[in-house]
Amino acid sequence: MLRWRLTLGLLATLIILLTVGVYGVWLFNDLGRAVDKVLCNNYDSIRACSSMRVGTARVNIFYSRGVDRPTLPYDQTGPLDRTEKDFQAAIPILERNAKDPEQQKLVGELKQAITDYISVYRETFRQYFAHDPAIHESWARIPGLTLKITNLSQDILSINEKHMLEANREARRKAADSIRLLLIAMVSSIIVFIFTYARLGRSLIDPIRRLTHSIRDLRSREFENLLPVQSRDELGELTSEFNRMAQELRSFYRETDRKLIELNQIIRALLTTLPYPLFILDEHDRISRMNPAAESLMTNLGAGSDLPPQVKRRLVDVSRGGTDYRLDDLKQALLFRINEQEAYFLPRIFPVILEDGTFTGRAVMLVDVTRFRWLDEVKTDLLATLSHEIKTPLTGIRLVLHLLLEQRTGKLSSSQEELVMTGCNECERLLKTLKSILDLARMESGQDLLDLAPVSPAQLAQEAYDHFLEFFDQSSLRLELDVAPDLPEVSVDSTRVSLVLTNFLSNALKYSFAGTQVDLRVQQLSEQFVRFSVTNRGPGLSDLEQAKVFDKFYRSEKQSIRDGVGLGLSIARQIVQAHDGRIGVKSEINGLTEFFCDLPVAVRVEQLVEV
């Protein structure tokens, strides 16, 4: 097996390295100990011998000076005592380091010579003070003893030097033997390594190279080149598994390619059958694909390969990777002139994001709403015409009813007066409804121009609060005003915006639970917008009702016992959109409901100068 071959080869190399390492450590340690021992012992002996020679010379010089002088130093025994003490300390060192009989004999003779030397000096001192004539004989023995001590010390020193030279030669011999052994071990390691590498090169490196080439083939989708199984070891198992993986990948890619082809065909069919123009954009908003309807639109517009300017402006307003962008109001439809005819399209822009969150581009679909726009205009014109035509006779009826109530044509009974009063109230309600329809028609047609001016948001909110405070007090509801400080002015038509706030507060007055609080808040939403909001606690609106609450003539199911025709919020939306603002609602069933509108901040003069 490959594992065992690899293990044996590496193990043999490891054993050789460990053996060489252990032997080298032992050898260096042994050499170090031997050299240290020889150097230590011989050095101590050499120093002891040198100290004896120096000691005898120092004593001889000191006491020899007193021979020719009147006052002799024989009464000063200090130098002799110190020298004797040094000799007594050196003799044990020499005895301890004397390993051979010759050196032991010399040490014994040296010890006796030192004893005689000290004894002669002390005898000389005694004879001097005793005026003994034998002092000259004692003094004559001192040079001979000194020479004997010097010669014996020199002999011992020579023997120690000889031992040091022998230890040096022995260390060199061991070092040479160790070098030869280490060289043999190194050569053996190299031979084992080369042998192991050669075996592994045939059984490991070559199959790995073939496997690498096969992986490159797989990356190039060449699944037919399978690897031959040449052994039954771990590499053979790896080769077999690799071949099975290649076969599975081949099957997988074939199936995936088939599905991709089918999916591509389905997408092409969908793009072809889709009646609306659809543009697929890359991450740089360049057209990468479009369906036949889009190609026809581009041809009719003569736009070439670039998006129409109206669509480009919408792309700038939409953030990349955000939510889908869609317009539902027919008044916001994009106008295109195709073959000298007007065509309206509502754009829908949505990002194309992969499963891993990677942004790959955007898709733009233009929904043709030309017919719906035409029908909406016809409906608006029809309502305006009918309202205008009905308003004239209704005004006459109202005048007649007021004359009857004034009883200028005759006195009315109580029942007649009650009937006429009911008719007058209904006539007033119809006139109010007609006025709302006419206002809405003028706004949708663009005939109702706005008188824009910078206005304080706090002033608008305060006027609405003061107007409705009495009504809220009468209905047992609390109205609270919350205006953020330092709000910038908004560029609005104050009369029109007052209608929006009036509608919000009127609805809150109608649909709030008894005893609850209604909040009128004003706060800065961003650098461009200030938000006005009215929050109340009531029955609330469902998600479906929230989507329809701003439609014309829409009446909630909760409005069955209330008055109104469902135009107030629709008019409010038209007013806010005419200001380039935003309007919306957030509601919970039997909870809080918030109607809000965001109005643009007025542009200051210094900002205009910078622009």
VMD Tcl script that draws the C-alpha trace (Angstrom):
set ca {
  {0.00 0.00 0.00}
  {1.12 3.52 -0.73}
  {0.72 4.57 2.87}
  {3.08 1.86 4.12}
  {5.70 2.61 1.48}
  {5.61 6.26 2.36}
  {5.73 5.47 6.09}
  {8.67 3.07 5.79}
  {10.70 5.47 3.65}
  {10.15 8.39 5.99}
  {10.64 6.17 9.07}
  {14.05 4.95 7.85}
  {15.20 8.51 7.25}
  {13.85 9.53 10.64}
  {15.67 6.67 12.43}
  {18.98 7.59 10.80}
  {18.54 11.24 11.73}
  {17.62 10.37 15.31}
  {20.59 7.98 15.63}
  {23.02 10.55 14.30}
  {21.54 13.21 16.53}
  {21.67 11.09 19.69}
  {25.24 9.95 18.94}
  {26.34 13.51 18.24}
  {24.85 14.74 21.51}
  {26.55 11.92 23.44}
  {29.88 12.46 21.69}
  {29.96 16.19 22.26}
  {28.97 15.70 25.88}
  {31.68 13.03 26.40}
  {34.37 15.13 24.75}
  {33.35 18.11 26.79}
  {33.49 16.22 30.07}
  {36.90 14.62 29.28}
  {38.46 17.89 28.20}
  {37.00 19.75 31.17}
  {38.29 17.09 33.57}
  {41.82 17.05 32.15}
  {42.01 20.80 31.91}
  {40.63 21.28 35.39}
  {42.94 18.74 37.09}
  {46.08 19.61 35.15}
  {45.46 23.32 35.45}
  {45.14 23.03 39.25}
  {48.37 21.00 39.42}
  {50.23 23.44 37.17}
  {49.07 26.38 39.24}
  {50.08 24.57 42.47}
  {53.58 23.86 41.10}
  {53.98 27.43 39.94}
  {52.91 28.74 43.34}
  {55.56 26.58 45.07}
  {58.34 27.86 42.85}
  {57.21 31.44 43.35}
  {56.82 30.90 47.11}
  {60.37 29.58 47.63}
  {61.78 32.43 45.55}
  {59.84 35.03 47.54}
  {60.97 33.56 50.92}
  {64.59 33.26 49.83}
  {64.70 36.82 48.57}
  {63.07 38.22 51.70}
  {65.34 36.46 54.21}
  {68.54 36.64 52.18}
  {68.57 40.44 52.50}
  {69.32 40.23 56.24}
  {72.78 38.63 55.95}
  {74.82 41.81 55.24}
  {72.78 44.16 57.40}
  {73.11 44.94 61.06}
  {69.44 44.23 61.72}
  {68.36 40.84 60.39}
  {64.68 40.01 59.47}
  {64.70 36.65 61.16}
  {62.34 37.92 63.76}
  {59.69 38.37 61.00}
  {58.21 34.91 60.44}
  {55.10 36.16 58.60}
  {56.34 35.51 55.01}
  {57.47 32.01 55.96}
  {54.15 31.27 57.68}
  {52.16 32.41 54.64}
  {54.34 30.37 52.29}
  {54.00 27.31 54.51}
  {50.22 27.74 54.46}
  {50.22 27.98 50.64}
  {52.37 24.82 50.42}
  {49.99 22.95 52.73}
  {47.05 23.95 50.47}
  {48.84 22.96 47.23}
  {50.10 19.51 48.36}
  {46.53 17.97 48.63}
  {45.75 19.23 45.10}
  {48.84 17.53 43.72}
  {48.09 14.33 45.66}
  {44.50 14.28 44.38}
  {45.48 14.84 40.75}
  {48.39 12.34 40.80}
  {46.91 9.36 38.94}
  {50.04 7.46 37.91}
  {52.78 6.02 40.23}
  {55.51 8.24 38.81}
  {53.59 11.39 39.58}
  {52.63 10.09 43.04}
  {56.34 9.43 43.78}
  {57.28 12.94 42.69}
  {54.52 14.44 44.84}
  {55.78 12.48 47.86}
  {59.36 13.68 47.33}
  {58.08 17.25 46.84}
  {56.13 17.05 50.06}
  {59.24 15.86 51.96}
  {61.39 18.56 50.35}
  {58.92 21.24 51.42}
  {58.88 19.89 54.97}
  {62.67 19.99 55.09}
  {62.70 23.46 53.56}
  {60.39 24.91 56.22}
  {62.22 23.07 59.02}
  {65.62 24.42 57.93}
  {64.29 28.00 57.93}
  {62.84 27.66 61.40}
  {66.06 26.04 62.66}
  {67.97 28.96 61.18}
  {65.74 31.43 63.09}
  {66.35 29.58 66.33}
  {70.12 29.39 65.80}
  {70.25 33.08 64.95}
  {68.72 34.20 68.20}
  {70.76 31.57 70.11}
  {73.99 32.77 68.42}
  {74.62 29.19 67.37}
  {77.59 28.89 64.95}
  {75.77 26.04 63.17}
  {73.58 28.65 61.45}
  {75.91 28.77 58.53}
  {75.47 25.06 57.89}
  {71.68 25.44 58.04}
  {71.77 28.41 55.69}
  {73.90 26.45 53.25}
  {71.23 23.73 52.96}
  {68.53 26.20 51.77}
  {69.72 26.57 48.13}
  {69.82 22.82 47.69}
  {66.31 22.37 49.06}
  {65.09 25.28 46.90}
  {66.58 23.68 43.80}
  {65.06 20.34 44.71}
  {61.58 21.89 45.14}
  {61.98 23.71 41.83}
  {63.07 20.58 39.96}
  {60.32 18.41 41.45}
  {57.70 21.09 40.62}
  {59.02 21.29 37.06}
  {58.83 17.49 36.70}
  {55.22 17.42 37.93}
  {54.37 20.34 35.62}
  {55.91 18.50 32.65}
  {53.89 15.37 33.44}
  {50.65 17.46 33.53}
  {51.51 19.13 30.23}
  {52.12 15.70 28.77}
  {48.68 14.57 29.99}
  {47.08 17.63 28.43}
  {48.73 16.90 25.08}
  {47.55 13.28 25.25}
  {43.99 14.44 26.07}
  {44.11 16.80 23.09}
  {45.26 14.00 20.77}
  {42.50 11.72 22.12}
  {39.87 14.42 21.54}
  {41.08 14.93 17.97}
  {40.94 11.20 17.35}
  {37.38 10.98 18.65}
  {36.40 14.03 16.58}
  {37.83 12.43 13.43}
  {35.99 9.18 14.16}
  {32.77 11.15 14.76}
  {33.14 13.06 11.50}
  {33.59 9.81 9.60}
  {30.52 8.35 11.29}
  {28.45 11.46 10.59}
  {29.51 11.43 6.94}
  {28.49 7.78 6.68}
  {25.12 8.62 8.28}
  {24.60 11.58 5.91}
  {25.39 9.46 2.87}
  {23.01 6.77 4.15}
  {20.26 9.36 4.66}
  {20.78 10.71 1.14}
  {20.64 7.20 -0.32}
  {17.43 6.39 1.60}
  {15.90 9.74 0.57}
  {16.76 9.23 -3.11}
  {15.37 5.72 -3.00}
  {12.17 6.88 -1.29}
  {11.77 9.82 -3.68}
  {12.27 7.58 -6.69}
  {9.66 5.12 -5.44}
  {7.22 7.86 -4.55}
  {7.86 9.64 -7.84}
  {6.62 6.62 -9.73}
  {3.75 5.78 -7.39}
  {2.62 9.24 -6.23}
  {3.86 12.19 -8.26}
  {3.05 10.79 -11.71}
  {-0.56 9.86 -10.79}
  {-1.04 13.29 -9.22}
  {0.13 14.94 -12.44}
  {-2.30 12.85 -14.45}
  {-5.04 13.79 -11.97}
  {-4.18 17.48 -12.38}
  {-4.46 17.23 -16.17}
  {-7.80 15.46 -15.82}
  {-9.10 18.20 -13.50}
  {-8.16 20.78 -16.12}
  {-10.04 18.72 -18.68}
  {-13.08 18.69 -16.39}
  {-12.88 22.45 -16.05}
  {-12.97 22.62 -19.85}
  {-15.97 20.22 -19.79}
  {-14.03 17.41 -21.42}
  {-15.56 14.48 -19.54}
  {-14.48 11.70 -21.89}
  {-10.83 11.49 -20.76}
  {-10.98 9.08 -17.82}
  {-7.91 8.12 -15.78}
  {-6.56 4.54 -15.98}
  {-6.55 2.67 -12.66}
  {-2.99 1.27 -12.38}
  {-2.87 0.19 -8.73}
  {-5.07 -0.92 -5.88}
  {-3.66 1.40 -3.26}
  {-5.03 4.73 -2.05}
  {-4.21 6.43 -5.37}
  {-6.05 3.68 -7.19}
  {-9.12 4.29 -5.01}
  {-8.79 8.03 -5.60}
  {-8.59 7.48 -9.36}
  {-11.69 5.27 -9.33}
  {-13.67 7.81 -7.31}
  {-12.48 10.60 -9.59}
  {-13.67 8.70 -12.67}
  {-17.08 8.15 -11.06}
  {-17.27 11.83 -10.17}
  {-16.40 12.77 -13.77}
  {-19.19 10.52 -15.05}
  {-21.68 12.06 -12.61}
  {-20.57 15.56 -13.59}
  {-21.00 14.66 -17.24}
  {-24.56 13.48 -16.56}
  {-25.27 16.53 -14.39}
  {-23.98 19.02 -16.95}
  {-25.89 17.33 -19.73}
  {-29.08 17.54 -17.70}
  {-28.31 21.12 -16.68}
  {-27.58 22.13 -20.27}
  {-30.83 20.54 -21.34}
  {-32.76 22.43 -18.67}
  {-30.97 25.68 -19.50}
  {-31.85 25.27 -23.15}
  {-35.47 24.59 -22.26}
  {-35.51 27.54 -19.86}
  {-33.94 29.79 -22.46}
  {-36.55 28.70 -24.98}
  {-39.32 29.38 -22.46}
  {-37.90 32.82 -21.67}
  {-37.61 33.61 -25.36}
  {-41.20 32.49 -25.87}
  {-42.37 34.63 -22.95}
  {-40.46 37.64 -24.22}
  {-41.87 37.12 -27.67}
  {-45.47 36.68 -26.54}
  {-45.36 39.48 -23.94}
  {-47.38 42.34 -25.47}
  {-45.62 45.04 -23.45}
  {-42.13 46.40 -24.20}
  {-39.57 44.80 -21.89}
  {-35.95 45.93 -21.58}
  {-33.30 43.86 -19.77}
  {-30.47 46.11 -18.54}
  {-27.02 45.18 -17.26}
  {-25.40 46.57 -14.11}
  {-24.46 49.75 -16.03}
  {-28.07 50.29 -17.24}
  {-27.18 49.39 -20.80}
  {-29.69 47.38 -22.83}
  {-28.59 43.77 -22.99}
  {-31.83 42.27 -24.32}
  {-35.33 43.33 -25.28}
  {-38.43 41.62 -26.59}
  {-40.03 42.21 -30.01}
  {-42.51 44.72 -28.54}
  {-39.60 46.76 -27.19}
  {-37.75 46.52 -30.51}
  {-40.86 47.78 -32.31}
  {-41.18 50.68 -29.86}
  {-37.51 51.63 -30.27}
  {-37.86 51.50 -34.05}
  {-40.97 53.72 -34.02}
  {-39.28 56.18 -31.66}
  {-36.04 56.15 -33.63}
  {-34.11 55.80 -30.36}
  {-31.51 53.43 -31.73}
  {-29.94 51.24 -29.03}
  {-30.46 53.66 -26.15}
  {-33.40 53.92 -23.76}
  {-35.92 56.72 -24.32}
  {-35.16 59.86 -22.25}
  {-38.40 59.53 -20.26}
  {-37.39 56.06 -19.08}
  {-33.85 57.21 -18.25}
  {-35.20 59.90 -15.95}
  {-37.21 57.28 -14.08}
  {-34.12 55.08 -13.74}
  {-32.23 57.91 -12.05}
  {-34.98 58.17 -9.40}
  {-34.91 54.45 -8.60}
  {-32.24 53.03 -6.29}
  {-30.32 49.98 -7.42}
  {-31.17 46.75 -5.65}
  {-34.22 48.31 -3.96}
  {-37.84 47.33 -4.15}
  {-39.84 47.26 -7.37}
  {-40.75 50.64 -8.79}
  {-44.21 50.94 -10.26}
  {-46.68 53.71 -10.99}
  {-50.42 53.10 -10.72}
  {-51.75 56.58 -11.41}
  {-52.66 57.03 -15.05}
  {-51.74 60.71 -14.77}
  {-48.11 59.65 -14.25}
  {-47.98 57.64 -17.48}
  {-45.12 58.39 -19.88}
  {-46.13 59.99 -23.16}
  {-44.62 58.72 -26.44}
  {-45.52 59.91 -29.91}
  {-45.68 56.94 -32.26}
  {-46.64 57.49 -35.87}
  {-48.02 60.95 -35.00}
  {-50.25 59.44 -32.31}
  {-50.02 59.72 -28.54}
  {-49.30 56.56 -26.57}
  {-49.15 56.33 -22.78}
  {-47.09 53.79 -20.85}
  {-46.77 53.16 -17.12}
  {-43.20 52.05 -16.30}
  {-42.35 49.26 -13.90}
  {-38.71 48.89 -12.88}
  {-37.48 45.98 -10.79}
  {-33.94 44.86 -9.94}
  {-32.55 41.51 -11.09}
  {-30.89 39.98 -8.02}
  {-29.47 36.47 -7.83}
  {-30.04 34.08 -4.93}
  {-26.74 35.05 -3.32}
  {-27.75 38.72 -3.35}
  {-25.60 39.72 -6.34}
  {-27.05 42.62 -8.34}
  {-26.88 41.81 -12.07}
  {-29.02 44.54 -13.60}
  {-32.57 45.79 -13.92}
  {-35.64 45.13 -16.01}
  {-37.95 47.83 -17.33}
  {-41.45 46.97 -18.53}
  {-43.68 49.59 -20.14}
  {-47.38 48.80 -19.71}
  {-49.50 50.31 -22.48}
  {-52.29 52.29 -20.78}
  {-53.25 54.44 -23.75}
  {-56.81 53.09 -23.84}
  {-57.22 53.38 -20.07}
  {-55.86 56.92 -20.16}
  {-58.32 57.81 -22.90}
  {-61.20 56.23 -20.97}
  {-60.13 58.07 -17.81}
  {-60.06 61.38 -19.64}
  {-63.46 60.66 -21.17}
  {-64.82 59.78 -17.73}
  {-63.35 62.92 -16.20}
  {-64.72 65.13 -18.98}
  {-68.10 63.44 -18.75}
  {-68.27 63.94 -14.99}
  {-67.23 67.56 -15.34}
  {-69.79 68.17 -18.08}
  {-72.58 66.44 -16.22}
  {-71.71 68.20 -12.99}
  {-71.68 71.55 -14.73}
  {-74.96 70.86 -16.53}
  {-76.63 69.61 -13.36}
  {-75.32 72.46 -11.25}
  {-77.31 75.13 -13.13}
  {-80.83 73.63 -12.65}
  {-79.86 72.51 -9.15}
  {-78.98 76.08 -8.29}
  {-82.43 77.13 -9.49}
  {-84.09 74.46 -7.38}
  {-82.07 75.63 -4.38}
  {-83.24 79.23 -4.96}
  {-86.88 78.13 -5.17}
  {-86.59 76.11 -1.96}
  {-85.03 79.06 -0.13}
  {-87.89 81.30 -1.34}
  {-90.41 78.78 -0.06}
  {-88.63 78.67 3.31}
  {-88.81 82.48 3.48}
  {-92.62 82.06 2.90}
  {-92.77 84.94 0.43}
  {-95.30 83.06 -1.70}
  {-97.48 82.07 1.18}
  {-97.35 80.63 4.63}
  {-96.31 76.95 4.97}
  {-97.61 74.46 7.43}
  {-95.15 72.77 9.78}
  {-95.12 69.56 7.74}
  {-94.63 71.52 4.51}
  {-91.83 73.54 6.08}
  {-90.13 70.32 7.24}
  {-90.34 68.82 3.74}
  {-88.97 71.96 2.12}
  {-86.13 72.05 4.69}
  {-85.23 68.43 3.88}
  {-85.20 69.20 0.17}
  {-83.03 72.25 0.78}
  {-80.49 70.21 2.79}
  {-80.33 67.52 0.11}
  {-79.88 70.20 -2.53}
  {-76.98 71.68 -0.54}
  {-75.41 68.21 -0.25}
  {-75.73 67.67 -4.00}
  {-74.18 71.05 -4.73}
  {-71.29 70.22 -2.41}
  {-70.77 66.90 -4.18}
  {-70.88 68.58 -7.59}
  {-68.35 71.15 -6.42}
  {-66.00 68.35 -5.30}
  {-66.40 66.58 -8.65}
  {-65.66 69.79 -10.56}
  {-62.60 70.52 -8.37}
  {-61.31 67.00 -8.94}
  {-61.88 67.27 -12.68}
  {-60.00 70.56 -12.86}
  {-57.08 69.10 -10.92}
  {-56.86 66.00 -13.07}
  {-56.99 68.07 -16.24}
  {-54.32 70.44 -14.96}
  {-56.53 73.51 -15.27}
  {-56.45 74.28 -11.55}
  {-53.17 76.14 -11.10}
  {-51.49 76.28 -7.70}
  {-50.54 79.53 -5.99}
  {-47.24 78.35 -4.49}
  {-45.56 80.37 -1.76}
  {-43.24 79.66 1.20}
  {-45.43 78.94 4.23}
  {-44.58 77.97 7.79}
  {-45.67 74.37 8.54}
  {-46.49 75.37 12.11}
  {-48.89 78.03 10.79}
  {-50.73 75.53 8.56}
  {-51.06 73.04 11.41}
  {-52.15 75.71 13.90}
  {-54.92 76.96 11.59}
  {-56.28 73.44 11.10}
  {-56.03 72.78 14.85}
  {-57.91 75.98 15.75}
  {-60.62 75.25 13.18}
  {-61.35 71.72 14.44}
  {-60.73 72.11 18.18}
  {-64.34 73.06 18.94}
  {-65.73 70.11 16.96}
  {-63.49 67.67 18.80}
  {-64.49 69.10 22.17}
  {-68.15 68.63 21.28}
  {-67.58 64.96 20.31}
  {-65.70 64.02 23.53}
  {-62.43 63.54 21.59}
  {-59.06 65.11 22.42}
  {-57.11 66.87 19.68}
  {-53.38 67.36 20.34}
  {-50.94 69.40 18.24}
  {-47.28 68.36 18.08}
  {-45.02 70.56 15.94}
  {-41.27 69.95 15.82}
  {-39.10 73.04 16.42}
  {-37.10 74.85 13.74}
  {-39.02 73.47 10.77}
  {-38.17 74.90 7.34}
  {-40.86 76.56 5.26}
  {-42.73 74.52 2.66}
  {-43.55 75.65 -0.86}
  {-47.33 75.08 -1.07}
  {-50.68 76.54 -1.94}
  {-51.89 77.10 1.62}
  {-55.57 77.04 0.64}
  {-55.25 73.65 -1.07}
  {-53.09 72.12 1.69}
  {-55.63 73.28 4.26}
  {-58.21 71.17 2.41}
  {-55.92 68.13 2.80}
  {-55.51 68.65 6.56}
  {-59.24 69.35 6.88}
  {-60.01 66.04 5.18}
  {-57.59 64.13 7.45}
  {-59.03 65.68 10.62}
  {-62.62 65.25 9.41}
  {-62.08 61.52 8.87}
  {-60.41 61.21 12.28}
  {-63.39 62.97 13.86}
  {-65.78 60.52 12.19}
  {-63.94 57.24 12.77}
  {-62.28 57.57 16.19}
  {-63.38 55.60 19.23}
  {-65.14 57.72 21.84}
  {-62.88 59.28 24.44}
  {-59.66 58.69 22.48}
  {-57.01 61.17 21.38}
  {-56.25 62.42 17.86}
  {-52.73 63.71 17.18}
  {-51.84 66.29 14.53}
  {-48.06 66.11 14.07}
  {-45.62 68.06 11.92}
  {-41.99 66.94 11.63}
  {-39.13 67.16 9.16}
  {-38.86 63.85 7.33}
  {-35.68 64.67 5.39}
  {-33.87 67.62 3.87}
  {-36.44 67.70 1.06}
  {-39.76 66.99 2.81}
  {-41.84 67.97 5.85}
  {-44.45 65.43 6.99}
  {-47.96 66.33 8.17}
  {-49.77 63.42 9.83}
  {-53.03 62.78 11.66}
  {-53.16 59.73 13.95}
  {-56.29 58.37 15.58}
  {-57.47 55.15 17.24}
  {-60.50 53.59 15.57}
  {-61.79 50.59 13.61}
  {-58.87 50.92 11.19}
  {-58.44 49.83 7.56}
  {-57.51 46.46 6.11}
  {-54.70 46.11 3.58}
  {-57.23 46.01 0.74}
  {-58.96 49.15 2.01}
  {-55.63 50.95 2.37}
  {-54.89 50.24 -1.30}
  {-58.26 51.71 -2.40}
  {-58.88 54.46 0.14}
  {-57.55 57.21 -2.17}
  {-59.61 56.07 -5.19}
  {-62.47 58.21 -6.41}
  {-65.92 57.40 -4.98}
  {-64.48 54.77 -2.66}
  {-66.43 54.36 0.58}
  {-65.31 52.03 3.31}
  {-67.69 49.45 4.72}
  {-67.37 51.30 8.02}
  {-68.79 54.39 6.27}
  {-72.26 52.96 5.76}
  {-73.79 55.23 8.39}
  {-71.70 58.26 7.47}
  {-72.23 60.98 4.88}
  {-69.96 61.76 1.93}
  {-69.46 60.36 -1.56}
  {-65.82 59.22 -1.31}
  {-64.08 62.11 -3.06}
  {-62.31 63.81 -0.17}
  {-59.19 61.62 -0.04}
  {-59.05 61.43 -3.84}
  {-58.99 65.23 -4.00}
  {-56.36 65.28 -1.24}
  {-54.17 62.94 -3.26}
  {-54.49 65.13 -6.35}
  {-53.54 68.21 -4.32}
  {-50.47 66.57 -2.76}
  {-49.30 65.11 -6.08}
  {-49.73 68.52 -7.69}
  {-47.23 69.78 -5.10}
  {-44.79 66.98 -6.06}
  {-45.41 65.49 -2.63}
  {-46.38 62.10 -1.27}
  {-49.51 60.90 0.49}
  {-50.24 57.62 2.26}
  {-51.88 55.74 5.10}
  {-50.75 53.26 7.78}
  {-53.47 51.45 9.67}
  {-54.17 48.55 12.02}
  {-57.55 46.91 12.54}
  {-59.04 48.30 15.77}
  {-55.81 50.17 16.34}
  {-53.91 53.23 15.24}
  {-54.52 54.79 11.83}
  {-52.18 57.42 10.41}
  {-52.86 59.54 7.31}
  {-49.84 61.53 6.22}
  {-48.63 63.78 3.43}
  {-45.05 64.85 2.68}
  {-44.69 68.34 1.22}
  {-41.51 69.73 -0.37}
  {-39.33 72.20 1.49}
  {-39.17 75.68 -0.02}
  {-35.92 76.40 -1.88}
  {-34.02 79.30 -0.31}
  {-32.56 82.14 -2.36}
  {-28.96 81.21 -1.47}
  {-29.61 77.66 -2.71}
  {-30.85 79.02 -6.03}
  {-27.74 81.18 -6.31}
  {-25.51 78.13 -5.74}
  {-27.37 76.21 -8.41}
}
mol new
graphics top color blue
foreach p $ca { graphics top sphere $p radius 0.5 }
foreach p [lrange $ca 0 end-1] q [lrange $ca 1 end] { graphics top cylinder $p $q radius 0.2 }
display resetview
